Amino acid sequence: MGQYTKMIVAVAFAALQAGIAAFGGDAHMDPVEWVNIAIAGATVLGVYYGPNSPAAPYTKAVFAGLMAALMAAVAVADNGFQSEDLKTVGIAAFNAVLVFLFPNSGQ
């Protein structure tokens, strides 16, 4: 996968987030699900544009972690953190862990 490994991981998890929002649960998507999809897309952009050098080895993972925290904040602001929010926030947090664990060839 080369120098785009971290971005590929982020794209896969963004697609998973979008799939869960679109096909999981109720028949329509509410504004919180749209915001979470936008956050997942911003995660992909942050991981893509973050520095890919040994001088900044954690930037991409930190950005993905901040986006996971933002998803949790959206869930709390909407209706308080509930059990169904664990899936969305857990996937976002797992994305941040995998972005950290999977090395790019440029690092």
Protein Blocks (a to p, Z undefined) as FASTA:
>chain_A
ZZmlmmmmmmmmmmmmmmmmmmgojfbdcfklmmmmmmmmmmmmmmmmpccdfklmmlmm
mmmmmmmmmmmmmmmmmnopafklmmmmmmmmmmmmmmmmpccfkZZ
